[in-house]
């Protein structure tokens, strides 16, 4: 019973403040368990995903890509925004990953943050780089 309670506690509750405010994703906290393409500092910054064509086509491709990844649940999706929860295999830690398409700049901004702890041992950065690798492999559908 204690083990089950510990595993449930690792899930954490969905944080407040996710989503888009004034055309931006939420900033990363000062802790080292978050990366964002909109972060002002190198410790948290990652490169956004580039796209060509309409943003809604790029987001459709992204929804398919993210939805195909293991232990992933898409929570919210629009023509320009996607929020997904990724759950780790062993301890069932949940990370919130968000994407925001900027049709003017032709990029999809990304933010990946752990719900618990102050460090993620690089998991969020590795996840975004895996998504980038897959993104670059799969062309947009006609």
N, C-alpha and C positions, 0 to 999 in steps of 0.2 A: 504494500500500500504506500509506504514511504517513497519507494522508487517511482511509482506512478505519479505521486504528487510532485516530485522533483522534476520529472519529465514534463508535466503540464506547466509548471512554473517557467520552464525554459522557453515556452512559446511566447510569453509576454503578451501584453495587450496592444492593439493597434494604436500607434501614437496619434495624438491630435496634431493638426497643422500640416498634414500631408496634402498634396494637391498643388494647385497653381495660384500664386498671389502676385498680382501686377506682372504677369508674364514670366514669372520665375518659380522654380521649385524651391522648397524650403532649404535654407542654408544648413550645412553640416554643423554639428556641435563641435566643440574644441577637442573632444575625444577622438581617438584614432580608429573609430569603427564605422566610418562613413567616407564615401567618395562622391564627387559631383563634378560635372562638366562646367558648372557655374561657380565653383569655389574660387575664391580669390588667392588662396595659398597653394603651394606646390604639394604639401602633405596630403591634401584632400582632392586635388584636381585630377580629372581624367579628361580625355578628349571626347567631344560629342561624336555621334554617329552621323556621317554625311549621307545625303540622299539626293537623287535627282527626280524630277517630275513632281506631281502633286503630293502634298503631305499626307493626304488620306490614303494614297497607295502605299507610301512608306510605312504608315502606321499599320496597315493591313498586314504587310510583310512582317513587321515587328511582332504583332499579335500572334501570328502563326509560329514564328521563331520562339518567342518566349513560352507560348503554350506547349511547345514540344519538349521543353526542358523538364527533367525529372523533379518531382516534389515542388511543383510550381502551381500556384492558383492565381488566375487573373481576377482581380477584385473590381477594378473600375477601368472602363475604356471608353474613349470618345474618338473623334476624328483626329485629335491632336495630343491626347494624353492617355497614358496607360499606367496603372498601378498594379503590381504583382507582389505576391508573397512567396518567398523561397524558404523552404524548410530543410534544415540540415538532416542528414541521414541518421546519425547516431543519437545526438542529444535533442533533436527536434527544435533547435534554435530557429527563430523566424527572423528573416530580414525583409525589409520593405524596399522594393525597387520601383523607381518611377522614371517615366520617359515623357518628354515634352517636345513635340515637333515645332520647329520655327521655320515656317515656309519661306520667309524672307531670306534667311541666311542658309537655308537648305541643310539644316542640321537637326538632329534629335538630341536634345539635352538629356542627360542621365543623372540619376541620384540613386545610390544603393547604400542602405544604412542598417546596421544591426539594431535590434530592439533592446538588447541587454548587453551589459559589459562596457568596458572602456576601450577595449582593443578587440579586433576581429582576426588577428594574425594574417591580415592581407586578403581575407576571403572576399570581401566586397570588390576590391580592385580586380582580383582574379576573375570573379564572375563577370564583371563588365568587359574585361579583355576577352573572355570566352565568347560573350555575346557579340563583341566586335568582330572576332575571327569568323564566327558563323554568319554574321551580317554581310561581311565582305565576300563570302563564298556563294551566297544565294542571290541571284539577280532578282530584281522586281518582276513580278508576273505582268504579262502584257494586259 
